[in-house]
Amino acid sequence: MSITVQSRRQTLTPELARLNREIEQYARGYGLDFYETMFEVLDFEEMNMVAAYGGFPNRYPHWKFGMEYERLNKSYAYGLHKIYEMVINNDPCYAYLLECNHVVDQKLVMAHVYGHCDFFKNNIWFSKTNRKMMDSMANHATKIRKYIDRYGLEKVETFIDICLCLDDLIDYHSVFIERRPKHKQQAEEEPAIVKKIAASEYMDEFINPKEFIDQQKQRLEDERQKRRRFPEEPQKDVLLFLLENGPLENWQRDVLWIIREEAYYFAPQAQTKIMNEGWATYWHAKIMTERALNDAEVIDFADHHSGTVAAHPGQINPYRLGFELWKDIEDRWNKGKFGKDYDECDDYGSKREWDLGLGLGREKIFETRRVHNDITFIDAFFTEEFCHERRFFTYQFNPERGVYEIADRNWKSIKQKLLFSLTNFGQPLIYVIDGNFENRGELLLDHRHEGIDLRIDYAKDTLKSLYTLWSRPVHLRTIVEGKGKLLTYDGEKHLERKTDG
């Protein structure tokens, strides 16, 4: 099932256009820097259609988009959610306003959007993204529709299902790594020759003993075989390895490339969710409370803003955590609450009243916005004082009482759990080790165990999808309950065997 967004592409009313110009001026006055931003007004059904497509008005046909649209529509109908805005990382940026919003909501959303647009343009983790992704998504949709016309809907959609099962097997940092191209080895390599030490004929067997020469020959042969192994080093971008080496038809390779390109486009949004939402919330609060609100709108704004940053026991609200951290950073650097003297002060009262009047807060938050992602952001600025003052605790559900209760108040433990959940988006680290495992053309992958075992059912489904692309048995080394295991799918059945770990 797929959906078609037939938007009226309604432009802003004269009143909304005036408010937009006003809020854009306020945003630029605070130092925000963003691409031209195009707003469109959609009704709730159109908004749900665009949301089902990940914010884009045009995507390739696939049942998952129709399923997501149905979920959003029912959720809206039952009052379980309401999408106030969406914005796309593009040049120009495109943003959508919900038609039924009150004026104060539209102003808040515009201010929020300009915060996002500034973040998209200036955060380093977005610097390698395709700034013309709106056009690329439309091109991807056209290509896949042509393949559907040629090969049939079921065949193409089934292959897309397989690719989507693997779209997190990419290397999120690879876009920042510059690799020099390696010269291709000659098709035929000369046999390994050991250089002997020059010696007289009668002394040769003593100076160049046969055992030593044989060892050197074996060493050279092992090195030659290692050079022939692919990949030469473990490769985290599994999709790239499959694109370059998998026995795929041309149309399959093209579809896999499309899925991989879109996965890399969306990756920075997942890497900076807390920072990005917090940054946009910080600026909509500042613009609204200091510039854009009139007296009649204060209560409505406070109601909607408080809902945005409300605490949710049992889960992290990225809007709240990010917003509170940005405020804390600005306050600390304004008052000089950093550095050796502050860190070594052990008097709680003195630290609480600490104020050197440095006024460096605004400069610091703009610097932080430019260089950090969620992991480095949390690691650098989630302090003990912040954790306790903002009451960021670990909660767990008490089935006897039917409520969430505080399970942990230790800030280091809370920070560690938060960082662990953000590392690789909570996904396991999987590397391609060998594309010619045991010299049979089989694929070997390795799970870098970080303290949590794989879900075996998920692993088996992934191996099955990989087999479809590789067309030969696929193996995965991992650790289960402290013991090494090799999981295998040979095209018919799943196998497990113990390894040395």
RAWO-V452104 format. One line per field, one symbol per residue. phi: phi as a letter, one per 30 degrees, with the letter a starting at -180 (. if undefined). psi: psi as a letter, one per 40 degrees, with the letter a starting at -180 (. if undefined). burial: 1 if it has 24 or more other ideal C-beta (glycine too) atoms within 12 Angstrom, else 0. Layout:
phi->???
psi->???
burial->???
This chain:
phi->.bbbdcddhddddeddddddddddddddddjdbbdecccbcbdddddddddddijcdbbddaddddddddddddddddidaaddabbcdabddcbbcdedddeddddddddddddddddedcdddcdcdddcdeddddddddddddddddcjddddddddeddddcdcdbcdcddccccddcdddddccdddbddcddadedcedddbdedddddddddddddddddddbddbecdddddddddbddcdeddddddddddddddddeddddbeddddddddedddddddcbcdcedcdddddddddddcddbejadcdddddedddddddddddcidajddddddccdddddcdacidicddddddddedccceddddddbdcddddddchccccbdcddcibdbdcacddddddddddddddhhicdccbdcacbdhibiccccbcddcjbdddddddddddddddeddibebbbdabbhicdbccbbcjbbcbbbdbdi
psi->hiihhgiefhiiiddddddddddddddddeeihiihhhiihiidddddddddefeiehiihidddddddddddddddefeihhdiiihgihiihihihdeiidddddddddddddddddddehdeedeihefddddddddddddddddddeiddddddddddddeeeegiheedeehhhhhhhhiidhiiihhhhihhiideededdgiddddddddddddddddddeihidihhdgdddddddeigiiddddddddddddddddedddddfdddddddddddddddddeddiideedddddddddddeiigheihhdddddddddddddddddefgiiddddehehdddddehhefdfeddddddddddeiadddddddegiddddddefgihiihhddefihihdhehddddddddddddhffeiihhihdhefhffeeihhihhhhfehiihdddddddddddddddeiihihhahhfehhihhiheedihiiiiie.
burial->011010100001000100110111011001010110111111111111111111111111110110011001100100000011111111001111111010111111111111111111111111001100110110111011101100000001101101111111111100100000000000000000000000000000000000000000000000000000011001111111111011010001111111111111111111111111111111111111001110000000100110011000000111111111111111111011110001000000001001000000100111011101111011011110011001011100000000000000001001101110111110111111111010000111111000000100001111111111110111111111000011111000010000000
